[in-house]
Structures are given as structure tokens and as C-alpha cells.
Amino acid sequence: MAYQLQAVAGGELLLRGASEGLVGACVVPLGGGVALVPMTDRLVDAVGEGDSGRALGFWRLPGGFEAVLARWSRAGAVAYVEAEYFGGAGEQSAAVWEGGELAWGPVHVPEGREFSADGGPISQALRRLGVVAREGQDEFATLGLGRHRDNERWIRAGGGR
């Protein structure tokens, strides 16, 4: 079964305020004060400055959106995360903005490469946002990021659209 995620992660209150009025933005609470803003087609079109993706080596991060994330990060750290899996194989990427600038990453772990001892890029990014993993889980699992298989399901779960 396929799994895809392309989203901004950060504090729920920060993301609600920062994304207010932004076409296609839906804030999905994850618990513990953390939320996602999945990258919908409408959101990509609204922030993409005519570019549908590939900024900083990400598949879905539109050109110019890094400046928006840097601006949002003045109020608190935000991360851009991507994952794609099919049949147990896949890849993860993440980057974190803090204090108005890119502070970590981007880190890309392509298919066939093992995660570092610190975990996958998404868990590492979430850790930088202050997420603390439950015993026996990583940050990805602690927030339940495996609950939904794609952005559309995350949006429906968050009451968007």
C-alpha cells in the first residue's frame, strides 16, 4: 500500500495564525500542540510563484515557499517534510526553519539507504520542533503520522476542504 506525505509541520497555534487566509491551507492537529499543513494543489498554486516543486531538492516544495517558511519561523520553528513509500520501500526528506532562516537540512534519505542512528529525517525534524518520542517509538510514530496514507486523507481528518 502506498504512503505519501508532503506537509509543513509546526506548532498548531503558529500554523493556524501563519496560514490564515492562505488559499488551500488546512491545519490538521496531531496532538501535543503540533499540527500539519498538507501541501494541497491549491496551496502549491497559491504559494508557488508559477513553480510546482523541486525547491531545495524536495518533490513538492514550490519555489519561493522557502521564504514563506522562513517568515513563519520567526514565531517558532517549522519543518517541511516529505515521505513516499510503496511496499515497504521509500524515501524521506525534511528541513527545519528557525528564527527566520533555514536552520537544519535539507536532509534527503533516498530509497535503499538506511536512516542514521538518529532516525529518519522526519523524526529528526520533529525532534527539532520539540516533539518527544514515546518509549519504544520514534517521533514520526509518536505523532501518528502513519494514520493516513496521503494528503487528502489528512485534510479530511482535519476538517478541511
HUJONOR-V624481 format. One record per helix or strand of 2 or more residues. SS is the DSSP state (@ for helix, = for strand). FROM is the first residue (numbers start at 1). TO is the last residue. If there is no record, write none. Layout:
SS_FROM_TO + SS_FROM_TO
This chain:
=_2_11 + @_12_19 + =_27_31 + =_34_38 + @_41_47 + @_55_57 + @_65_72 + =_78_86 + =_89_98 + =_101_109 + @_121_128 + @_139_142 + @_151_157
